[in-house]
Amino acid sequence: MITAPSPGSDYEATDQVQEALASREPTPAVHLADKGYMSAHNLARADRRGIELLGPMMPDNAWQSAEGNGFAVSDFTIDWDNRVMTCPSGATSLPWANETDQGGTPVIRVRFSMRDCKHCPSRDLCTRGAKGRGITLRPQEEHEALQRARQRRSTDEWQRRYAHRAGVEGTIAQGVKGFGLRRSRSMMTSGPVDRSLRAARTLRVIEERS
């Protein structure tokens, strides 16, 4: 359990939770988390630690994917070794550019030539821009972890496994209502931490006796 100032995000706390889990023997095989803890970065880090981070990923919000009738990123073939992307119509990308986004996260910018896109019969399924199709990728490890997570979520098996998260949410709700978690009477860090630890120990006893 981690107690942190309220401006912090669940996403930022995920790595701390993962480190604590990885230090245990044996390391838990699965970490059930809600959407706030899920990201491509956290998925990849969890994979390296041998922990499956199981939770709902944000969907691909690009119109090609959201509308269900366009060429989404998952429809393209990626040759990571040669840094070439091939579209469903067979055109290959221009040289990739390594950049960082507004949040400082490393990304790969991929663009296709307007010469290939302008007269492509599938253009309406691919881009509405005045230039050739542009795509932003995460680094390979994170991109592949993200795609796997999105594919798994559409299966009945994923739904069955994630249903166990309801028990976690129930415990959190019990702690909030019964022990005042998420609220602090003190601006000092030690007070909320001690209070959270006492609540956690009490909840553990209740769970063991139930």
NULO-861842 format. One line per 10 residues: number of its first residue (from 1); their letters; for each residue x, y, z of C-alpha. Coordinates in steps of 0.02 Angstrom, whole numbers. Layout:
residues N
NUM) A) X:Y:Z; ...;
END
This chain:
residues 210
1) MITAPSPGSD) 0:0:0; 61:175:-43; 5:339:34; 45:492:-72; -8:674:-87; -174:693:-179; -102:785:-333; -9:625:-379; -86:506:-505; -119:320:-496;
11) YEATDQVQEA) -13:304:-653; 138:376:-562; 111:261:-413; 104:103:-519; 292:86:-530; 311:100:-341; 179:-34:-315; 264:-145:-444; 433:-127:-358; 356:-176:-192;
21) LASREPTPAV) 270:-327:-270; 430:-380:-360; 525:-379:-195; 409:-512:-123; 444:-697:-130; 364:-767:-231; 326:-620:-347; 138:-610:-382; 98:-669:-558; -46:-547:-582;
31) HLADKGYMSA) -78:-369:-525; -261:-317:-544; -276:-131:-575; -405:-5:-630; -388:108:-782; -291:242:-689; -143:125:-665; -135:66:-845; -15:133:-977; 99:62:-1109;
41) HNLARADRRG) 249:109:-1001; 180:21:-847; 132:-133:-947; 308:-151:-1016; 388:-124:-845; 274:-255:-768; 317:-379:-906; 503:-358:-869; 469:-395:-686; 372:-552:-727;
51) IELLGPMMPD) 206:-477:-668; 51:-469:-776; -30:-298:-755; -212:-338:-786; -334:-195:-812; -431:-97:-942; -324:3:-1062; -381:165:-1139; -445:123:-1314; -368:187:-1474;
61) NAWQSAEGNG) -465:349:-1494; -408:386:-1672; -561:399:-1785; -499:255:-1893; -515:140:-1742; -660:223:-1652; -774:217:-1804; -727:38:-1839; -716:59:-2028; -543:134:-2054;
71) FAVSDFTIDW) -362:80:-2054; -308:82:-1871; -127:70:-1816; -152:-115:-1783; -190:-140:-1968; -14:-84:-2018; 137:-199:-2026; 288:-140:-1927; 467:-192:-1965; 554:-131:-1807;
81) DNRVMTCPSG) 727:-189:-1860; 725:-90:-2022; 613:49:-1954; 485:31:-2092; 296:31:-2079; 187:-40:-2218; 6:14:-2240; -136:-107:-2285; -123:-49:-2466; 61:-92:-2475;
91) ATSLPWANET) 143:81:-2465; 297:97:-2354; 334:240:-2235; 459:379:-2247; 608:375:-2125; 552:375:-1943; 588:518:-1823; 626:491:-1638; 545:629:-1536; 466:664:-1367;
101) DQGGTPVIRV) 285:713:-1340; 222:858:-1234; 236:752:-1077; 418:709:-1111; 380:530:-1165; 488:456:-1304; 386:425:-1462; 416:380:-1643; 337:488:-1778; 297:393:-1938;
111) RFSMRDCKHC) 233:474:-2097; 186:412:-2268; 222:506:-2428; 83:613:-2500; 133:540:-2668; 74:369:-2607; -78:431:-2510; -150:560:-2631; -221:440:-2760; -238:286:-2649;
121) PSRDLCTRGA) -411:206:-2674; -418:174:-2486; -374:352:-2436; -545:386:-2358; -517:239:-2240; -346:301:-2188; -328:490:-2176; -430:649:-2188; -280:764:-2182; -205:863:-2323;
131) KGRGITLRPQ) -41:769:-2305; 4:585:-2305; -48:476:-2157; 46:512:-1997; 59:390:-1852; 137:406:-1679; 210:248:-1603; 278:209:-1432; 446:116:-1422; 431:-65:-1478;
141) EEHEALQRAR) 419:-146:-1306; 282:-27:-1251; 189:-31:-1417; 181:-221:-1419; 128:-229:-1236; -10:-104:-1272; -75:-200:-1423; -77:-364:-1326; -174:-285:-1184; -305:-211:-1301;
151) QRRSTDEWQR) -327:-376:-1391; -347:-474:-1229; -480:-356:-1164; -600:-407:-1302; -602:-589:-1244; -721:-676:-1123; -570:-744:-1030; -511:-567:-991; -683:-519:-926; -689:-671:-814;
161) RYAHRAGVEG) -518:-639:-740; -544:-453:-715; -708:-484:-623; -600:-519:-469; -560:-333:-464; -734:-305:-390; -669:-379:-227; -525:-256:-226; -643:-110:-254; -753:-174:-112;
171) TIAQGVKGFG) -606:-173:7; -558:4:-46; -736:63:-20; -737:-16:154; -577:75:197; -643:242:135; -811:230:223; -755:144:382; -581:214:411; -577:381:322;
181) LRRSRSMMTS) -450:336:189; -420:473:59; -441:605:194; -311:677:310; -325:782:468; -143:832:456; -32:914:326; 114:810:391; 158:658:286; 181:540:433;
191) GPVDRSLRAA) 2:561:496; -89:498:342; 37:360:317; 15:293:494; -173:306:478; -172:212:312; -62:74:383; -176:51:534; -326:41:418; -238:-86:308;
201) RTLRVIEERS) -195:-197:457; -374:-189:519; -444:-232:348; -324:-379:338; -388:-446:504; -568:-426:449; -530:-518:286; -444:-662:376; -591:-683:496; -726:-675:363;
END
